[in-house]
């Protein structure tokens, strides 16, 4: 996939919304920390959604 296409943005946005919805329901989210799974509390996940999201520039 070419980064920055409409489909890439739609997939990224859908993933972000799913994570936010999951956290707002009070569910922790798993993530990787090195070689182990770490559960991030919903409150910590939602801290990231209080800030405006900034996109990174597409690579060329």
VEXDO-986761 format. One record per atom (N, C-alpha, C): x, y negated, z negated; atom name; residue in three letters; residue number from 1; chain. Coordinates in steps of 0.02 Angstrom, whole numbers, plus 32768, in hexadecimal, padded with zeros to 4 digits. Example, Ala and Ser with C-alpha at 12.3 -4.5 7.8 and 13.67 -1.06 7.14 Angstrom:
2
<site><u>8294</u><v>811C</v><w>7E7A</w><atome>N</atome><residu>ala</residu><num>1</num><chaine>A</chaine></site>
<site><u>8267</u><v>80E1</v><w>7E7A</w><atome>CA</atome><residu>ala</residu><num>1</num><chaine>A</chaine></site>
<site><u>8294</u><v>80A5</v><w>7E7A</w><atome>C</atome><residu>ala</residu><num>1</num><chaine>A</chaine></site>
<site><u>8282</u><v>8070</v><w>7E9E</w><atome>N</atome><residu>ser</residu><num>2</num><chaine>A</chaine></site>
<site><u>82AC</u><v>8035</v><w>7E9B</w><atome>CA</atome><residu>ser</residu><num>2</num><chaine>A</chaine></site>
<site><u>8285</u><v>7FFE</v><w>7E76</w><atome>C</atome><residu>ser</residu><num>2</num><chaine>A</chaine></site>
END
This chain:
60
<site><u>802A</u><v>803B</v><w>8000</w><atome>N</atome><residu>unk</residu><num>1</num><chaine>A</chaine></site>
<site><u>8000</u><v>8000</v><w>8000</w><atome>CA</atome><residu>unk</residu><num>1</num><chaine>A</chaine></site>
<site><u>802C</u><v>7FC2</v><w>8000</w><atome>C</atome><residu>unk</residu><num>1</num><chaine>A</chaine></site>
<site><u>8015</u><v>7F90</v><w>8020</w><atome>N</atome><residu>unk</residu><num>2</num><chaine>A</chaine></site>
<site><u>8037</u><v>7F4F</v><w>8020</w><atome>CA</atome><residu>unk</residu><num>2</num><chaine>A</chaine></site>
<site><u>801D</u><v>7F28</v><w>7FE4</w><atome>C</atome><residu>unk</residu><num>2</num><chaine>A</chaine></site>
<site><u>804B</u><v>7F13</v><w>7FB9</w><atome>N</atome><residu>unk</residu><num>3</num><chaine>A</chaine></site>
<site><u>8035</u><v>7EED</v><w>7F7E</w><atome>CA</atome><residu>unk</residu><num>3</num><chaine>A</chaine></site>
<site><u>8016</u><v>7EAC</v><w>7F92</w><atome>C</atome><residu>unk</residu><num>3</num><chaine>A</chaine></site>
<site><u>7FE1</u><v>7E9A</v><w>7F6F</w><atome>N</atome><residu>unk</residu><num>4</num><chaine>A</chaine></site>
<site><u>7FC0</u><v>7E5A</v><w>7F7B</w><atome>CA</atome><residu>unk</residu><num>4</num><chaine>A</chaine></site>
<site><u>7F86</u><v>7E5D</v><w>7FAC</w><atome>C</atome><residu>unk</residu><num>4</num><chaine>A</chaine></site>
<site><u>7F77</u><v>7E98</v><w>7FC6</w><atome>N</atome><residu>unk</residu><num>5</num><chaine>A</chaine></site>
<site><u>7F3E</u><v>7E9D</v><w>7FF3</w><atome>CA</atome><residu>unk</residu><num>5</num><chaine>A</chaine></site>
<site><u>7EFD</u><v>7E9A</v><w>7FCB</w><atome>C</atome><residu>unk</residu><num>5</num><chaine>A</chaine></site>
<site><u>7EC6</u><v>7E90</v><w>7FED</w><atome>N</atome><residu>unk</residu><num>6</num><chaine>A</chaine></site>
<site><u>7E85</u><v>7E8B</v><w>7FCB</w><atome>CA</atome><residu>unk</residu><num>6</num><chaine>A</chaine></site>
<site><u>7E76</u><v>7ECB</v><w>7FA4</w><atome>C</atome><residu>unk</residu><num>6</num><chaine>A</chaine></site>
<site><u>7E87</u><v>7F04</v><w>7FC0</w><atome>N</atome><residu>unk</residu><num>7</num><chaine>A</chaine></site>
<site><u>7E7A</u><v>7F44</v><w>7F9D</w><atome>CA</atome><residu>unk</residu><num>7</num><chaine>A</chaine></site>
<site><u>7EA5</u><v>7F48</v><w>7F5F</w><atome>C</atome><residu>unk</residu><num>7</num><chaine>A</chaine></site>
<site><u>7EE4</u><v>7F35</v><w>7F63</w><atome>N</atome><residu>unk</residu><num>8</num><chaine>A</chaine></site>
<site><u>7F10</u><v>7F36</v><w>7F28</w><atome>CA</atome><residu>unk</residu><num>8</num><chaine>A</chaine></site>
<site><u>7EF3</u><v>7F0A</v><w>7EF0</w><atome>C</atome><residu>unk</residu><num>8</num><chaine>A</chaine></site>
<site><u>7EDC</u><v>7ECF</v><w>7F03</w><atome>N</atome><residu>unk</residu><num>9</num><chaine>A</chaine></site>
<site><u>7EC0</u><v>7EA1</v><w>7ED1</w><atome>CA</atome><residu>unk</residu><num>9</num><chaine>A</chaine></site>
<site><u>7E7F</u><v>7EBE</v><w>7EB3</w><atome>C</atome><residu>unk</residu><num>9</num><chaine>A</chaine></site>
<site><u>7E56</u><v>7EDE</v><w>7EDC</w><atome>N</atome><residu>unk</residu><num>10</num><chaine>A</chaine></site>
<site><u>7E18</u><v>7EFB</v><w>7EC4</w><atome>CA</atome><residu>unk</residu><num>10</num><chaine>A</chaine></site>
<site><u>7E26</u><v>7F34</v><w>7E93</w><atome>C</atome><residu>unk</residu><num>10</num><chaine>A</chaine></site>
<site><u>7E57</u><v>7F5F</v><w>7EA3</w><atome>N</atome><residu>unk</residu><num>11</num><chaine>A</chaine></site>
<site><u>7E68</u><v>7F97</v><w>7E76</w><atome>CA</atome><residu>unk</residu><num>11</num><chaine>A</chaine></site>
<site><u>7E84</u><v>7F7C</v><w>7E35</w><atome>C</atome><residu>unk</residu><num>11</num><chaine>A</chaine></site>
<site><u>7EB0</u><v>7F4A</v><w>7E39</w><atome>N</atome><residu>unk</residu><num>12</num><chaine>A</chaine></site>
<site><u>7ECD</u><v>7F2C</v><w>7DFD</w><atome>CA</atome><residu>unk</residu><num>12</num><chaine>A</chaine></site>
<site><u>7E96</u><v>7F0D</v><w>7DD1</w><atome>C</atome><residu>unk</residu><num>12</num><chaine>A</chaine></site>
<site><u>7E68</u><v>7EEA</v><w>7DEF</w><atome>N</atome><residu>unk</residu><num>13</num><chaine>A</chaine></site>
<site><u>7E32</u><v>7ECA</v><w>7DCB</w><atome>CA</atome><residu>unk</residu><num>13</num><chaine>A</chaine></site>
<site><u>7E04</u><v>7EFD</v><w>7DAB</w><atome>C</atome><residu>unk</residu><num>13</num><chaine>A</chaine></site>
<site><u>7DF4</u><v>7F32</v><w>7DCF</w><atome>N</atome><residu>unk</residu><num>14</num><chaine>A</chaine></site>
<site><u>7DC9</u><v>7F67</v><w>7DB4</w><atome>CA</atome><residu>unk</residu><num>14</num><chaine>A</chaine></site>
<site><u>7DEA</u><v>7F89</v><w>7D78</w><atome>C</atome><residu>unk</residu><num>14</num><chaine>A</chaine></site>
<site><u>7E2B</u><v>7F96</v><w>7D7D</w><atome>N</atome><residu>unk</residu><num>15</num><chaine>A</chaine></site>
<site><u>7E4F</u><v>7FB4</v><w>7D45</w><atome>CA</atome><residu>unk</residu><num>15</num><chaine>A</chaine></site>
<site><u>7E50</u><v>7F86</v><w>7D08</w><atome>C</atome><residu>unk</residu><num>15</num><chaine>A</chaine></site>
<site><u>7E5B</u><v>7F46</v><w>7D14</w><atome>N</atome><residu>unk</residu><num>16</num><chaine>A</chaine></site>
<site><u>7E5C</u><v>7F16</v><w>7CDD</w><atome>CA</atome><residu>unk</residu><num>16</num><chaine>A</chaine></site>
<site><u>7E18</u><v>7F13</v><w>7CBA</w><atome>C</atome><residu>unk</residu><num>16</num><chaine>A</chaine></site>
<site><u>7DE2</u><v>7F12</v><w>7CE2</w><atome>N</atome><residu>unk</residu><num>17</num><chaine>A</chaine></site>
<site><u>7D9F</u><v>7F10</v><w>7CC5</w><atome>CA</atome><residu>unk</residu><num>17</num><chaine>A</chaine></site>
<site><u>7D90</u><v>7F4F</v><w>7C9E</w><atome>C</atome><residu>unk</residu><num>17</num><chaine>A</chaine></site>
<site><u>7DA5</u><v>7F89</v><w>7CB7</w><atome>N</atome><residu>unk</residu><num>18</num><chaine>A</chaine></site>
<site><u>7D99</u><v>7FC9</v><w>7C94</w><atome>CA</atome><residu>unk</residu><num>18</num><chaine>A</chaine></site>
<site><u>7DBD</u><v>7FCA</v><w>7C51</w><atome>C</atome><residu>unk</residu><num>18</num><chaine>A</chaine></site>
<site><u>7DFB</u><v>7FB2</v><w>7C4F</w><atome>N</atome><residu>unk</residu><num>19</num><chaine>A</chaine></site>
<site><u>7E21</u><v>7FB0</v><w>7C11</w><atome>CA</atome><residu>unk</residu><num>19</num><chaine>A</chaine></site>
<site><u>7E00</u><v>7F81</v><w>7BDF</w><atome>C</atome><residu>unk</residu><num>19</num><chaine>A</chaine></site>
<site><u>7DEB</u><v>7F46</v><w>7BF7</w><atome>N</atome><residu>unk</residu><num>20</num><chaine>A</chaine></site>
<site><u>7DCB</u><v>7F16</v><w>7BCB</w><atome>CA</atome><residu>unk</residu><num>20</num><chaine>A</chaine></site>
<site><u>7D89</u><v>7F32</v><w>7BB0</w><atome>C</atome><residu>unk</residu><num>20</num><chaine>A</chaine></site>
<site><u>7D61</u><v>7F51</v><w>7BDA</w><atome>N</atome><residu>unk</residu><num>21</num><chaine>A</chaine></site>
<site><u>7D21</u><v>7F6E</v><w>7BC5</w><atome>CA</atome><residu>unk</residu><num>21</num><chaine>A</chaine></site>
<site><u>7D2D</u><v>7FA5</v><w>7B90</w><atome>C</atome><residu>unk</residu><num>21</num><chaine>A</chaine></site>
<site><u>7D5E</u><v>7FCE</v><w>7B9B</w><atome>N</atome><residu>unk</residu><num>22</num><chaine>A</chaine></site>
<site><u>7D6F</u><v>8005</v><w>7B6D</w><atome>CA</atome><residu>unk</residu><num>22</num><chaine>A</chaine></site>
<site><u>7D84</u><v>7FE8</v><w>7B29</w><atome>C</atome><residu>unk</residu><num>22</num><chaine>A</chaine></site>
<site><u>7DAD</u><v>7FB4</v><w>7B2A</w><atome>N</atome><residu>unk</residu><num>23</num><chaine>A</chaine></site>
<site><u>7DC4</u><v>7F96</v><w>7AEC</w><atome>CA</atome><residu>unk</residu><num>23</num><chaine>A</chaine></site>
<site><u>7D8C</u><v>7F72</v><w>7AC8</w><atome>C</atome><residu>unk</residu><num>23</num><chaine>A</chaine></site>
<site><u>7D61</u><v>7F50</v><w>7AED</w><atome>N</atome><residu>unk</residu><num>24</num><chaine>A</chaine></site>
<site><u>7D28</u><v>7F2C</v><w>7ACD</w><atome>CA</atome><residu>unk</residu><num>24</num><chaine>A</chaine></site>
<site><u>7CF8</u><v>7F5D</v><w>7AAB</w><atome>C</atome><residu>unk</residu><num>24</num><chaine>A</chaine></site>
<site><u>7CF8</u><v>7F9C</v><w>7AC2</w><atome>N</atome><residu>unk</residu><num>25</num><chaine>A</chaine></site>
<site><u>7CCF</u><v>7FCF</v><w>7AA2</w><atome>CA</atome><residu>unk</residu><num>25</num><chaine>A</chaine></site>
<site><u>7CF0</u><v>7FE9</v><w>7A62</w><atome>C</atome><residu>unk</residu><num>25</num><chaine>A</chaine></site>
<site><u>7D2D</u><v>7FCE</v><w>7A53</w><atome>N</atome><residu>unk</residu><num>26</num><chaine>A</chaine></site>
<site><u>7D4F</u><v>7FE0</v><w>7A16</w><atome>CA</atome><residu>unk</residu><num>26</num><chaine>A</chaine></site>
<site><u>7D7E</u><v>801C</v><w>7A1C</w><atome>C</atome><residu>unk</residu><num>26</num><chaine>A</chaine></site>
<site><u>7D8A</u><v>8031</v><w>7A59</w><atome>N</atome><residu>unk</residu><num>27</num><chaine>A</chaine></site>
<site><u>7DB4</u><v>806C</v><w>7A65</w><atome>CA</atome><residu>unk</residu><num>27</num><chaine>A</chaine></site>
<site><u>7DFE</u><v>8058</v><w>7A6D</w><atome>C</atome><residu>unk</residu><num>27</num><chaine>A</chaine></site>
<site><u>7E2A</u><v>807E</v><w>7A4E</w><atome>N</atome><residu>unk</residu><num>28</num><chaine>A</chaine></site>
<site><u>7E71</u><v>8075</v><w>7A58</w><atome>CA</atome><residu>unk</residu><num>28</num><chaine>A</chaine></site>
<site><u>7E83</u><v>808E</v><w>7A9E</w><atome>C</atome><residu>unk</residu><num>28</num><chaine>A</chaine></site>
<site><u>7EBB</u><v>8077</v><w>7AB7</w><atome>N</atome><residu>unk</residu><num>29</num><chaine>A</chaine></site>
<site><u>7ED1</u><v>808C</v><w>7AFA</w><atome>CA</atome><residu>unk</residu><num>29</num><chaine>A</chaine></site>
<site><u>7F16</u><v>80AB</v><w>7AF7</w><atome>C</atome><residu>unk</residu><num>29</num><chaine>A</chaine></site>
<site><u>7F20</u><v>80E2</v><w>7B1A</w><atome>N</atome><residu>unk</residu><num>30</num><chaine>A</chaine></site>
<site><u>7F63</u><v>8101</v><w>7B1A</w><atome>CA</atome><residu>unk</residu><num>30</num><chaine>A</chaine></site>
<site><u>7F90</u><v>80DE</v><w>7B4D</w><atome>C</atome><residu>unk</residu><num>30</num><chaine>A</chaine></site>
<site><u>7FD0</u><v>80DC</v><w>7B3D</w><atome>N</atome><residu>unk</residu><num>31</num><chaine>A</chaine></site>
<site><u>8002</u><v>80C2</v><w>7B6B</w><atome>CA</atome><residu>unk</residu><num>31</num><chaine>A</chaine></site>
<site><u>8043</u><v>80E7</v><w>7B5E</w><atome>C</atome><residu>unk</residu><num>31</num><chaine>A</chaine></site>
<site><u>8073</u><v>80DF</v><w>7B8A</w><atome>N</atome><residu>unk</residu><num>32</num><chaine>A</chaine></site>
<site><u>80B4</u><v>8100</v><w>7B82</w><atome>CA</atome><residu>unk</residu><num>32</num><chaine>A</chaine></site>
<site><u>80E5</u><v>80D2</v><w>7B5F</w><atome>C</atome><residu>unk</residu><num>32</num><chaine>A</chaine></site>
<site><u>810C</u><v>80EF</v><w>7B32</w><atome>N</atome><residu>unk</residu><num>33</num><chaine>A</chaine></site>
<site><u>8144</u><v>80CC</v><w>7B12</w><atome>CA</atome><residu>unk</residu><num>33</num><chaine>A</chaine></site>
<site><u>817F</u><v>80FB</v><w>7B17</w><atome>C</atome><residu>unk</residu><num>33</num><chaine>A</chaine></site>
<site><u>81A7</u><v>80F2</v><w>7B49</w><atome>N</atome><residu>unk</residu><num>34</num><chaine>A</chaine></site>
<site><u>81DD</u><v>8121</v><w>7B55</w><atome>CA</atome><residu>unk</residu><num>34</num><chaine>A</chaine></site>
<site><u>81C1</u><v>8163</v><w>7B6D</w><atome>C</atome><residu>unk</residu><num>34</num><chaine>A</chaine></site>
<site><u>81CA</u><v>8197</v><w>7B46</w><atome>N</atome><residu>unk</residu><num>35</num><chaine>A</chaine></site>
<site><u>81B3</u><v>81D9</v><w>7B5A</w><atome>CA</atome><residu>unk</residu><num>35</num><chaine>A</chaine></site>
<site><u>8178</u><v>81F1</v><w>7B2F</w><atome>C</atome><residu>unk</residu><num>35</num><chaine>A</chaine></site>
<site><u>8158</u><v>81C3</v><w>7B0C</w><atome>N</atome><residu>unk</residu><num>36</num><chaine>A</chaine></site>
<site><u>8120</u><v>81D8</v><w>7AE2</w><atome>CA</atome><residu>unk</residu><num>36</num><chaine>A</chaine></site>
<site><u>80E4</u><v>81AB</v><w>7AED</w><atome>C</atome><residu>unk</residu><num>36</num><chaine>A</chaine></site>
<site><u>80AA</u><v>81C6</v><w>7ADC</w><atome>N</atome><residu>unk</residu><num>37</num><chaine>A</chaine></site>
<site><u>806B</u><v>81A1</v><w>7AE2</w><atome>CA</atome><residu>unk</residu><num>37</num><chaine>A</chaine></site>
<site><u>8060</u><v>817A</v><w>7AA1</w><atome>C</atome><residu>unk</residu><num>37</num><chaine>A</chaine></site>
<site><u>804E</u><v>813B</v><w>7AA9</w><atome>N</atome><residu>unk</residu><num>38</num><chaine>A</chaine></site>
<site><u>8040</u><v>8110</v><w>7A6F</w><atome>CA</atome><residu>unk</residu><num>38</num><chaine>A</chaine></site>
<site><u>7FF9</u><v>80F5</v><w>7A78</w><atome>C</atome><residu>unk</residu><num>38</num><chaine>A</chaine></site>
<site><u>7FD1</u><v>80F7</v><w>7A43</w><atome>N</atome><residu>unk</residu><num>39</num><chaine>A</chaine></site>
<site><u>7F8D</u><v>80DD</v><w>7A45</w><atome>CA</atome><residu>unk</residu><num>39</num><chaine>A</chaine></site>
<site><u>7F8D</u><v>8094</v><w>7A2F</w><atome>C</atome><residu>unk</residu><num>39</num><chaine>A</chaine></site>
<site><u>7F74</u><v>8069</v><w>7A5A</w><atome>N</atome><residu>unk</residu><num>40</num><chaine>A</chaine></site>
<site><u>7F71</u><v>8021</v><w>7A4B</w><atome>CA</atome><residu>unk</residu><num>40</num><chaine>A</chaine></site>
<site><u>7F2A</u><v>8011</v><w>7A33</w><atome>C</atome><residu>unk</residu><num>40</num><chaine>A</chaine></site>
<site><u>7F25</u><v>7FF2</v><w>79F7</w><atome>N</atome><residu>unk</residu><num>41</num><chaine>A</chaine></site>
<site><u>7EE3</u><v>7FE1</v><w>79DD</w><atome>CA</atome><residu>unk</residu><num>41</num><chaine>A</chaine></site>
<site><u>7EBE</u><v>7FB0</v><w>7A0B</w><atome>C</atome><residu>unk</residu><num>41</num><chaine>A</chaine></site>
<site><u>7E7D</u><v>7FB6</v><w>7A0C</w><atome>N</atome><residu>unk</residu><num>42</num><chaine>A</chaine></site>
<site><u>7E53</u><v>7F8B</v><w>7A38</w><atome>CA</atome><residu>unk</residu><num>42</num><chaine>A</chaine></site>
<site><u>7E60</u><v>7F41</v><w>7A2A</w><atome>C</atome><residu>unk</residu><num>42</num><chaine>A</chaine></site>
<site><u>7E6A</u><v>7F2E</v><w>79EB</w><atome>N</atome><residu>unk</residu><num>43</num><chaine>A</chaine></site>
<site><u>7E75</u><v>7EE8</v><w>79DB</w><atome>CA</atome><residu>unk</residu><num>43</num><chaine>A</chaine></site>
<site><u>7EB5</u><v>7ECE</v><w>79FC</w><atome>C</atome><residu>unk</residu><num>43</num><chaine>A</chaine></site>
<site><u>7EE8</u><v>7EF8</v><w>79FF</w><atome>N</atome><residu>unk</residu><num>44</num><chaine>A</chaine></site>
<site><u>7F27</u><v>7EE4</v><w>7A1E</w><atome>CA</atome><residu>unk</residu><num>44</num><chaine>A</chaine></site>
<site><u>7F1F</u><v>7EDE</v><w>7A6A</w><atome>C</atome><residu>unk</residu><num>44</num><chaine>A</chaine></site>
<site><u>7EF9</u><v>7F0C</v><w>7A87</w><atome>N</atome><residu>unk</residu><num>45</num><chaine>A</chaine></site>
<site><u>7EEC</u><v>7F09</v><w>7ACF</w><atome>CA</atome><residu>unk</residu><num>45</num><chaine>A</chaine></site>
<site><u>7EC7</u><v>7EC9</v><w>7AE0</w><atome>C</atome><residu>unk</residu><num>45</num><chaine>A</chaine></site>
<site><u>7E95</u><v>7EB8</v><w>7AB8</w><atome>N</atome><residu>unk</residu><num>46</num><chaine>A</chaine></site>
<site><u>7E6C</u><v>7E7D</v><w>7AC7</w><atome>CA</atome><residu>unk</residu><num>46</num><chaine>A</chaine></site>
<site><u>7E92</u><v>7E3B</v><w>7ABF</w><atome>C</atome><residu>unk</residu><num>46</num><chaine>A</chaine></site>
<site><u>7EC8</u><v>7E3B</v><w>7A98</w><atome>N</atome><residu>unk</residu><num>47</num><chaine>A</chaine></site>
<site><u>7EF1</u><v>7DFF</v><w>7A92</w><atome>CA</atome><residu>unk</residu><num>47</num><chaine>A</chaine></site>
<site><u>7F0A</u><v>7DE9</v><w>7AD7</w><atome>C</atome><residu>unk</residu><num>47</num><chaine>A</chaine></site>
<site><u>7F1A</u><v>7E1A</v><w>7B01</w><atome>N</atome><residu>unk</residu><num>48</num><chaine>A</chaine></site>
<site><u>7F32</u><v>7E0B</v><w>7B44</w><atome>CA</atome><residu>unk</residu><num>48</num><chaine>A</chaine></site>
<site><u>7EFD</u><v>7DEF</v><w>7B71</w><atome>C</atome><residu>unk</residu><num>48</num><chaine>A</chaine></site>
<site><u>7EBE</u><v>7DFB</v><w>7B61</w><atome>N</atome><residu>unk</residu><num>49</num><chaine>A</chaine></site>
<site><u>7E87</u><v>7DE1</v><w>7B8A</w><atome>CA</atome><residu>unk</residu><num>49</num><chaine>A</chaine></site>
<site><u>7E70</u><v>7D9C</v><w>7B74</w><atome>C</atome><residu>unk</residu><num>49</num><chaine>A</chaine></site>
<site><u>7E89</u><v>7D84</v><w>7B3C</w><atome>N</atome><residu>unk</residu><num>50</num><chaine>A</chaine></site>
<site><u>7E78</u><v>7D41</v><w>7B25</w><atome>CA</atome><residu>unk</residu><num>50</num><chaine>A</chaine></site>
<site><u>7EA1</u><v>7D0E</v><w>7B4C</w><atome>C</atome><residu>unk</residu><num>50</num><chaine>A</chaine></site>
<site><u>7EDB</u><v>7D24</v><w>7B68</w><atome>N</atome><residu>unk</residu><num>51</num><chaine>A</chaine></site>
<site><u>7F06</u><v>7CF8</v><w>7B8F</w><atome>CA</atome><residu>unk</residu><num>51</num><chaine>A</chaine></site>
<site><u>7EF3</u><v>7CFD</v><w>7BD9</w><atome>C</atome><residu>unk</residu><num>51</num><chaine>A</chaine></site>
<site><u>7EFA</u><v>7CC7</v><w>7BFE</w><atome>N</atome><residu>unk</residu><num>52</num><chaine>A</chaine></site>
<site><u>7EEC</u><v>7CCB</v><w>7C46</w><atome>CA</atome><residu>unk</residu><num>52</num><chaine>A</chaine></site>
<site><u>7F1D</u><v>7CFB</v><w>7C67</w><atome>C</atome><residu>unk</residu><num>52</num><chaine>A</chaine></site>
<site><u>7F04</u><v>7D22</v><w>7C96</w><atome>N</atome><residu>unk</residu><num>53</num><chaine>A</chaine></site>
<site><u>7F2E</u><v>7D52</v><w>7CBA</w><atome>CA</atome><residu>unk</residu><num>53</num><chaine>A</chaine></site>
<site><u>7F54</u><v>7D2E</v><w>7CF2</w><atome>C</atome><residu>unk</residu><num>53</num><chaine>A</chaine></site>
<site><u>7F94</u><v>7D3B</v><w>7CF6</w><atome>N</atome><residu>unk</residu><num>54</num><chaine>A</chaine></site>
<site><u>7FBC</u><v>7D1F</v><w>7D2D</w><atome>CA</atome><residu>unk</residu><num>54</num><chaine>A</chaine></site>
<site><u>7FD4</u><v>7D58</v><w>7D58</w><atome>C</atome><residu>unk</residu><num>54</num><chaine>A</chaine></site>
<site><u>7FCC</u><v>7D50</v><w>7D98</w><atome>N</atome><residu>unk</residu><num>55</num><chaine>A</chaine></site>
<site><u>7FE2</u><v>7D83</v><w>7DC7</w><atome>CA</atome><residu>unk</residu><num>55</num><chaine>A</chaine></site>
<site><u>802C</u><v>7D7A</v><w>7DD6</w><atome>C</atome><residu>unk</residu><num>55</num><chaine>A</chaine></site>
<site><u>804D</u><v>7DB2</v><w>7DE1</w><atome>N</atome><residu>unk</residu><num>56</num><chaine>A</chaine></site>
<site><u>8092</u><v>7DAE</v><w>7DF7</w><atome>CA</atome><residu>unk</residu><num>56</num><chaine>A</chaine></site>
<site><u>8092</u><v>7DA6</v><w>7E43</w><atome>C</atome><residu>unk</residu><num>56</num><chaine>A</chaine></site>
<site><u>80C6</u><v>7D8A</v><w>7E5D</w><atome>N</atome><residu>unk</residu><num>57</num><chaine>A</chaine></site>
<site><u>80CA</u><v>7D81</v><w>7EA5</w><atome>CA</atome><residu>unk</residu><num>57</num><chaine>A</chaine></site>
<site><u>80D4</u><v>7DC4</v><w>7EC7</w><atome>C</atome><residu>unk</residu><num>57</num><chaine>A</chaine></site>
<site><u>80B7</u><v>7DCB</v><w>7F01</w><atome>N</atome><residu>unk</residu><num>58</num><chaine>A</chaine></site>
<site><u>80BF</u><v>7E08</v><w>7F28</w><atome>CA</atome><residu>unk</residu><num>58</num><chaine>A</chaine></site>
<site><u>8107</u><v>7E0C</v><w>7F42</w><atome>C</atome><residu>unk</residu><num>58</num><chaine>A</chaine></site>
<site><u>8122</u><v>7E48</v><w>7F41</w><atome>N</atome><residu>unk</residu><num>59</num><chaine>A</chaine></site>
<site><u>8165</u><v>7E52</v><w>7F5C</w><atome>CA</atome><residu>unk</residu><num>59</num><chaine>A</chaine></site>
<site><u>8164</u><v>7E52</v><w>7FA8</w><atome>C</atome><residu>unk</residu><num>59</num><chaine>A</chaine></site>
<site><u>8199</u><v>7E39</v><w>7FC5</w><atome>N</atome><residu>unk</residu><num>60</num><chaine>A</chaine></site>
<site><u>819C</u><v>7E38</v><w>800F</w><atome>CA</atome><residu>unk</residu><num>60</num><chaine>A</chaine></site>
<site><u>81D1</u><v>7E67</v><w>8027</w><atome>C</atome><residu>unk</residu><num>60</num><chaine>A</chaine></site>
END
